Amino acid sequence: MSVAGFEGRRRVIQDSPVFYNVIRGLHIVAVIAWMAGMMYLPRLFAYHTRAAAGSELDETFKVMEVKLLRIIINPAMILVLVFGGVLIWVDLARIGPHFWLAPWFVVKIAGVIFLTAWHGFLARARRAFAENRNTRSERFWRMTNELPFLVAIVIVLSAVTKYGLHG
């Protein structure tokens, strides 16, 4: 296929509102799954702190935590980043790169970076629980349980209002 042919097909995909809305919808569904998992995992950790090491309850929590992370949270994060990347690619072609420095976009990206780091923190904590070396209290896990939701509120309001974008 010639470069011109590829460019033409790329243009049709990028200019298609149906394509854009399907990708945006899939991105939103993936975000919901990611946030639900990242809010549930610390709650499991809070309950897990009460279980005696080696007990049946301890082993049950370990299985629940690893499955939640590997089957829901990890794939959801990957989909969020892939679909978000596609949306950025389409927006670059549709409206140009000026949105990269818009305050709403910078806040959104900062939120995504925080959530990705928090995801890594939770994965390390899950490993610590699996190895019976958790050092965090039930209170810590209960207090941090809602962090992803608070960050998601900021991200959604930034993206929806697009504050700081003039024109």
Buried (B, 14 or more C-beta within 10 A) or exposed (E): EEEEEEEEEEEEBBEEEEBBEEBBEBBEBBBEBBBBBBBBBBEBBBBBBEBEEEEEEBEEBBEBBBEBBEEBBBBBBEBBBBBBEBBBBBBBEEEEEEBEEBEBBBBBBBBBEBBBEBBEBBBEBBBBBBEEEBEBEEEBBBEBBBBBEEBBEBBBBBBEEBEEEEE
